[in-house]
Amino acid sequence: MAEINRFKLEWECRRGMRELDKMIMPFYQNHFDKLTENQQHAFVEMLASPDPELFRWVMLQAPAPTPEIAELIKLIRSTVEC
């Protein structure tokens, strides 16, 4: 698979919605390197989605488009401090 551009990926983690910023960037900084290659590519795929869709998935208002992204959302939600 193609190499992941870390600079671009970190930039894409910065979202237009504060709620997403508080979940996505910390997850990237603290957990991305521990993910499997498939999970990392699902993360990259997830970031290509528009904020409103991503927000609905993270808030469990709509199902994620793939099982891989759904599992990643579950993992992201499990790392968020309430």
Order of alpha helices (4+ residues) and beta strands (2+ residues): alpha-alpha-alpha-alpha-alpha
